[in-house]
Amino acid sequence: MTDLLLTVDQAAERLGTTARFPRRLIAERRIAFVKVGSHVRIKESALAAYIEGHTVQPVRRRSRLGRAA
């Protein structure tokens, strides 16, 4: 299976942000990246892993009905 290498702009588009955000992630070493000569690329799987790792699940609240105040 081939893992696509995304440019910073492509990664930003998939995240719905400006290019500054993935550049900051790279600079802070918060996402895995590949250096191809002087170019920086982000593997599609690394971007998916970042998104999965930072996804917050909703909290299920119990109903207050039937409880004494």
C-alpha contacts under 8 A as a table, 3 or more apart, distances in Angstrom:
res1	aa1	res2	aa2	distance
3	D	43	K	6.33
3	D	44	E	6.08
3	D	45	S	6.69
4	L	43	K	5.85
4	L	44	E	5.48
5	L	41	R	5.59
5	L	42	I	5.48
5	L	43	K	4.59
5	L	44	E	6.12
6	L	9	D	7.88
6	L	10	Q	5.67
6	L	11	A	6.00
6	L	41	R	5.34
6	L	42	I	5.09
6	L	43	K	6.06
6	L	44	E	6.48
7	T	10	Q	5.11
7	T	11	A	6.20
7	T	40	V	6.90
7	T	41	R	5.03
7	T	42	I	6.49
8	V	11	A	5.11
8	V	12	A	6.09
8	V	19	A	6.07
8	V	22	P	6.31
8	V	23	R	6.83
8	V	40	V	7.26
8	V	41	R	6.53
8	V	42	I	7.11
9	D	12	A	5.01
9	D	13	E	6.17
9	D	18	T	7.64
9	D	19	A	5.34
10	Q	13	E	5.05
10	Q	14	R	6.34
11	A	14	R	5.17
11	A	15	L	6.23
11	A	19	A	7.80
11	A	22	P	6.91
11	A	42	I	7.21
11	A	47	L	7.36
12	A	15	L	5.04
12	A	16	G	5.91
12	A	17	T	5.06
12	A	18	T	5.56
12	A	19	A	5.13
12	A	21	F	7.09
12	A	22	P	6.15
13	E	16	G	4.95
13	E	17	T	6.18
13	E	18	T	7.29
13	E	19	A	7.94
14	R	17	T	7.83
17	T	20	R	7.90
17	T	21	F	6.59
18	T	21	F	6.04
18	T	22	P	7.92
19	A	22	P	5.86
19	A	23	R	6.34
20	R	23	R	5.10
20	R	24	R	6.13
21	F	24	R	5.14
21	F	25	L	6.33
22	P	25	L	4.88
22	P	26	I	6.17
23	R	26	I	5.09
23	R	27	A	6.13
24	R	27	A	4.96
24	R	28	E	6.02
25	L	28	E	5.26
25	L	29	R	5.98
25	L	30	R	5.00
25	L	31	I	5.78
26	I	29	R	4.91
26	I	30	R	6.17
26	I	31	I	5.83
26	I	32	A	7.30
26	I	33	F	6.94
27	A	30	R	7.78
29	R	32	A	6.97
31	I	46	A	6.94
31	I	47	L	7.48
31	I	50	Y	6.67
32	A	42	I	6.83
32	A	43	K	7.71
32	A	46	A	6.01
33	F	40	V	6.81
33	F	41	R	5.78
33	F	42	I	4.65
33	F	43	K	6.61
33	F	46	A	7.62
34	V	40	V	5.79
34	V	41	R	5.10
34	V	42	I	6.05
34	V	43	K	7.38
35	K	38	S	6.59
35	K	39	H	5.70
35	K	40	V	4.73
35	K	41	R	6.32
36	V	39	H	5.05
36	V	40	V	6.19
36	V	41	R	7.23
42	I	46	A	6.66
42	I	47	L	6.84
43	K	46	A	5.11
43	K	47	L	6.43
44	E	47	L	5.20
44	E	48	A	6.27
45	S	48	A	4.97
45	S	49	A	6.04
46	A	49	A	5.00
46	A	50	Y	6.12
47	L	50	Y	5.05
47	L	51	I	6.25
48	A	51	I	5.12
48	A	52	E	6.09
49	A	52	E	5.02
49	A	53	G	5.94
50	Y	53	G	5.14
50	Y	54	H	6.22
51	I	54	H	5.27
51	I	55	T	6.09
52	E	55	T	5.31
64	R	67	R	5.75
